[in-house]
Every structure is written in C-alpha cells, then in structure tokens.
Amino acid sequence: MKTILIVGIGTGNPEHLTVQAINALNRADVLFIPDKGAAKSDLADLRREIVARYVTNPASVTVDYAVPKRDAANPDYGAGVDDWHAALAEIFAGLLEKVPENGAAAFLVWGDPGLYDSTIRIIDRLRDRFAVEIIPGITSIQALTAAHGIALNRIGEPVHITTGRRLGVVADDTIVMLDGQTAFMDADPELEIFWGAYLGTPDEIRISGRLGDVRDQIVETRKAARERHGWIMDTYLLRKRD
C-alpha cells in the first residue's frame, strides 16, 4: 500500500522544520509542491528551498500541481468548501498514481496540518486506498507569540481560536486566523491586539498595542504589504488589557 505523508513545514522559515519532518521528507519517493499562481509563487519557492536544503534522498522527485480556486461567490460557504475539497481530492488521486507501489508521497503543508488547513480533510476522502501519516509543524500562533515575546495563555485562562468570519464579542483571549475582512475593526477598541504577518519570514511584520490606537495602522500596513507581495498571511491575538 502507498503511504501519504502530510508534513507540517512551519510558517515560512525553513528552520521551522522538525527532525521528524525532515526524516519524513526523505522517506518520500515523490514530494508534491502546490502552485497557487504567480501572485503566490513565494509559497511554492519556499517549499522548493526546503526540499533543496533538507532532502538528501537522490531517488526522490518533486511534482508541481495547480491548486484550483474555491468558488468564493457561492452563497453557501460550506457547500463551496466541500466542492473545492472534492476537486482537490480528484487532483490528489491523480498525483498519487505517480507514486510507486508501497512507496511514499509527501504533501508539504504550511504551518501545521491540524490547524486551519484542508489537506487532512481532503486526504480523508482517499484513506481507504492509502496509509496516512501526519507530521506536525510550527503554527502561525506559535510564531506570533514568539515574535511578540508573549505567552499565548494567561494563568488558568482559556484561549479561543476562530476566524475573522466568526469573530464576535471577545470574552476570552482570542486568536483570529483567516481574516480577510479585518474583523478586528468592529471589535472593542479597548482590547489589546498582537498582530503579525509573514510570520517567520524575512518579511515579517508585527504591530501591537491598544486596538483603538493601532487598528488603522494595521489596515494600512496590511494593504500595502498585500500590494507589494500579491498575497498576505496574517494572524492576531485579541485580549482584554490588564
């Protein structure tokens, strides 16, 4: 049976890779590199850099594949995501035909495969045909707190993780991911925010302070960064100020 390795590669710094991840990549006969278009070529280039730096298996090959876009116009978000996952599962099934019998293939996943990433759910559609191993990676949450020099949780207190789409009243310390609509603009201005983009990369940006004081700066910084790079990945923590 063929084996699928879903490998977390961290948030942009090649040194985020764990020894377990490096060993997994070197087990793979085929390493798959997602291509999200020219605007996001940096994401594919980083994966290639990781392969060049750490993979010493001379028999392994890399295979690029185009990632289809999710239909953002679909008013049913859940159905749109399900259709997108089905299309990707079909692409993955075709890619896995390139893997020798009893061989292994690796998908290099940004951050950690278990946190706001679709790869595990897509591969779930194929689990009856393949063995699957998941290798964790450093998340943008870890990179965010490290960059700001803070602890994620306060003593004895919970942490809530959500998306910008689902951000409501902030009662507990809240991590927000996938916030294309800058939902923090509608949050309580007395909250404290720790924001970061391109975390772990040479282009890392971070801003923190009272939300009411820095939210406009974050919006303008975010806009300029997106225009400069063609894409942006950002994460932030909101919490009540001491």
C-alpha positions as CSV (number, residue, x, y, z in Angstrom):
1,M,0.0,0.0,0.0
2,K,1.2,3.5,-0.8
3,T,1.8,5.9,2.1
4,I,0.8,9.6,2.2
5,L,2.9,11.8,4.5
6,I,1.2,15.1,5.4
7,V,4.2,17.2,6.6
8,G,3.9,20.4,8.5
9,I,6.6,22.8,7.4
10,G,6.1,25.8,9.6
11,T,5.2,29.3,8.7
12,G,7.9,30.4,6.3
13,N,11.2,29.9,8.0
14,P,13.0,26.7,6.7
15,E,14.4,26.3,10.1
16,H,10.9,25.6,11.5
17,L,11.2,22.1,10.2
18,T,11.4,19.4,12.9
19,V,13.8,16.5,12.7
20,Q,10.7,14.3,12.3
21,A,9.6,16.4,9.3
22,I,13.0,16.2,7.7
23,N,13.1,12.4,8.1
24,A,9.6,12.1,6.6
25,L,10.5,14.2,3.5
26,N,13.5,11.9,3.0
27,R,11.2,8.8,3.1
28,A,9.2,10.2,0.2
29,D,9.6,9.0,-3.3
30,V,7.5,11.9,-4.6
31,L,7.2,15.4,-3.0
32,F,4.2,17.5,-4.1
33,I,4.6,21.3,-4.5
34,P,1.3,23.2,-4.8
35,D,1.2,26.0,-7.3
36,K,-1.2,28.8,-6.4
37,G,-0.3,31.1,-9.3
38,A,2.3,33.8,-10.0
39,A,1.0,36.0,-7.2
40,K,1.8,33.4,-4.6
41,S,4.9,31.9,-6.2
42,D,6.8,32.7,-3.0
43,L,4.9,29.9,-1.2
44,A,6.0,27.3,-3.8
45,D,9.5,28.7,-3.9
46,L,9.9,28.2,-0.1
47,R,8.8,24.6,-0.4
48,R,11.4,24.1,-3.1
49,E,14.0,25.7,-0.9
50,I,13.1,23.3,1.9
51,V,13.4,20.3,-0.4
52,A,16.8,21.6,-1.7
53,R,18.1,22.2,1.8
54,Y,16.9,19.1,3.6
55,V,16.1,16.3,1.2
56,T,19.1,14.1,0.5
57,N,17.3,11.1,-1.0
58,P,18.7,11.0,-4.6
59,A,15.8,8.9,-5.8
60,S,13.0,11.4,-4.8
61,V,11.4,13.7,-7.3
62,T,9.2,16.8,-6.9
63,V,6.0,17.3,-8.8
64,D,4.2,20.6,-9.0
65,Y,0.4,20.7,-9.2
66,A,-2.0,23.6,-9.8
67,V,-4.4,24.4,-6.9
68,P,-7.9,25.3,-8.1
69,K,-9.6,28.3,-6.6
70,R,-12.6,27.9,-4.2
71,D,-15.8,29.5,-5.6
72,A,-16.0,32.5,-3.2
73,A,-19.2,33.6,-5.0
74,N,-21.1,30.5,-3.7
75,P,-23.5,31.9,-1.1
76,D,-23.4,28.5,0.8
77,Y,-19.9,28.7,2.3
78,G,-20.0,25.1,3.5
79,A,-21.1,23.7,0.1
80,G,-18.4,25.8,-1.7
81,V,-15.7,24.4,0.5
82,D,-17.0,20.8,0.0
83,D,-17.0,21.2,-3.8
84,W,-13.4,22.6,-3.6
85,H,-12.2,19.7,-1.4
86,A,-13.8,17.2,-3.8
87,A,-12.0,18.8,-6.8
88,L,-8.7,18.7,-4.9
89,A,-9.3,15.1,-3.8
90,E,-9.6,14.2,-7.5
91,I,-6.4,16.0,-8.3
92,F,-4.6,14.3,-5.4
93,A,-5.8,10.9,-6.6
94,G,-4.2,11.5,-10.0
95,L,-1.0,12.7,-8.4
96,L,-0.7,9.6,-6.3
97,E,-0.7,7.5,-9.4
98,K,2.9,8.8,-9.8
99,V,4.0,7.1,-6.6
100,P,5.4,3.5,-6.9
101,E,3.5,0.7,-5.2
102,N,4.5,0.5,-1.5
103,G,6.2,3.9,-1.9
104,A,5.5,7.2,-0.1
105,A,4.4,10.7,-1.2
106,A,4.7,13.9,0.9
107,F,2.5,16.9,0.9
108,L,4.3,19.9,2.3
109,V,1.7,21.8,4.4
110,W,2.1,25.4,5.6
111,G,2.1,25.6,9.4
112,D,0.5,22.6,11.0
113,P,-1.7,20.1,9.1
114,G,-4.2,20.1,12.0
115,L,-4.9,23.8,12.3
116,Y,-7.0,25.6,9.7
117,D,-5.6,23.6,6.8
118,S,-7.6,21.4,4.4
119,T,-5.2,18.7,3.5
120,I,-6.2,16.2,6.1
121,R,-9.9,16.5,5.2
122,I,-9.1,16.1,1.5
123,I,-7.0,13.0,2.1
124,D,-9.7,11.6,4.3
125,R,-11.6,11.0,1.1
126,L,-8.8,8.7,-0.1
127,R,-7.9,6.9,3.2
128,D,-9.5,3.6,2.1
129,R,-6.8,3.4,-0.6
130,F,-3.7,4.7,1.2
131,A,-1.9,4.6,4.6
132,V,-1.7,8.1,6.0
133,E,0.8,9.7,8.5
134,I,0.7,13.2,9.8
135,I,3.7,15.1,10.9
136,P,3.0,18.3,13.0
137,G,4.6,21.6,12.3
138,I,5.1,25.0,13.9
139,T,1.9,27.1,13.6
140,S,1.4,30.8,12.9
141,I,0.1,31.0,16.5
142,Q,3.4,29.9,17.9
143,A,5.3,32.1,15.5
144,L,3.1,35.1,16.5
145,T,3.6,34.7,20.3
146,A,7.3,34.2,19.8
147,A,7.6,37.3,17.6
148,H,5.8,39.4,20.2
149,G,7.6,37.8,23.2
150,I,4.4,36.8,25.0
151,A,2.7,33.7,26.3
152,L,-0.4,32.5,24.5
153,N,-2.4,31.7,27.5
154,R,-2.7,33.6,30.8
155,I,-2.5,31.7,34.1
156,G,-5.6,29.4,34.4
157,E,-7.3,31.1,31.5
158,P,-8.7,29.6,28.2
159,V,-7.8,30.6,24.7
160,H,-10.3,30.8,21.9
161,I,-9.3,30.2,18.2
162,T,-11.6,31.4,15.4
163,T,-11.7,33.0,12.0
164,G,-12.5,36.6,11.1
165,R,-15.8,35.4,9.7
166,R,-16.8,34.1,13.1
167,L,-15.3,36.8,15.4
168,G,-17.9,38.0,17.9
169,V,-17.6,39.6,21.3
170,V,-14.2,38.9,22.7
171,A,-14.7,37.4,26.2
172,D,-11.5,35.2,26.4
173,D,-8.1,35.7,24.9
174,T,-8.9,35.1,21.2
175,I,-6.6,34.1,18.3
176,V,-8.0,35.1,14.9
177,M,-6.9,33.4,11.7
178,L,-8.1,33.8,8.0
179,D,-9.4,37.3,8.5
180,G,-9.6,38.8,5.0
181,Q,-12.3,41.2,6.1
182,T,-10.3,42.7,9.0
183,A,-13.0,41.9,11.6
184,F,-10.9,43.5,14.4
185,M,-12.1,46.9,13.1
186,D,-15.5,46.1,14.7
187,A,-14.1,44.8,18.0
188,D,-13.9,46.7,21.3
189,P,-11.2,49.4,20.8
190,E,-10.1,48.9,24.5
191,L,-8.8,45.4,23.7
192,E,-5.1,44.7,23.2
193,I,-4.0,43.3,19.8
194,F,-0.9,41.4,18.9
195,W,-0.8,41.3,15.1
196,G,1.7,39.7,12.7
197,A,2.0,38.9,9.0
198,Y,4.5,36.8,7.1
199,L,5.5,35.4,10.4
200,G,8.8,33.6,10.5
201,T,9.9,35.0,7.1
202,P,12.4,37.8,6.3
203,D,9.3,40.0,5.5
204,E,7.7,39.5,9.0
205,I,5.7,42.5,10.2
206,R,4.3,42.9,13.7
207,I,2.2,45.5,15.4
208,S,0.8,45.5,18.9
209,G,-1.0,47.9,21.3
210,R,-4.4,49.1,22.3
211,L,-6.7,48.2,19.4
212,G,-8.3,51.6,19.1
213,D,-4.8,53.1,18.7
214,V,-3.3,50.7,16.1
215,R,-6.2,49.2,14.1
216,D,-5.9,51.8,11.3
217,Q,-2.2,51.4,11.2
218,I,-2.7,47.6,10.8
219,V,-5.2,48.1,8.0
220,E,-2.9,50.4,6.1
221,T,0.2,48.2,6.7
222,R,-1.8,45.1,5.6
223,K,-3.0,46.8,2.4
224,A,0.5,48.0,1.5
225,A,2.0,44.5,2.2
226,R,-0.6,42.8,0.1
227,E,0.0,45.1,-2.8
228,R,3.8,44.6,-2.5
229,H,3.7,40.8,-2.3
230,G,0.5,39.9,-4.1
231,W,-0.7,37.9,-1.0
232,I,-0.7,38.1,2.7
233,M,-0.9,35.7,5.6
234,D,-1.6,37.3,9.0
235,T,-2.8,36.2,12.4
236,Y,-3.6,38.1,15.6
237,L,-4.4,37.8,19.3
238,L,-7.0,39.9,20.9
239,R,-7.3,40.1,24.7
240,K,-8.6,42.3,27.4
241,R,-6.0,44.7,28.7
242,D,-4.6,44.3,32.2
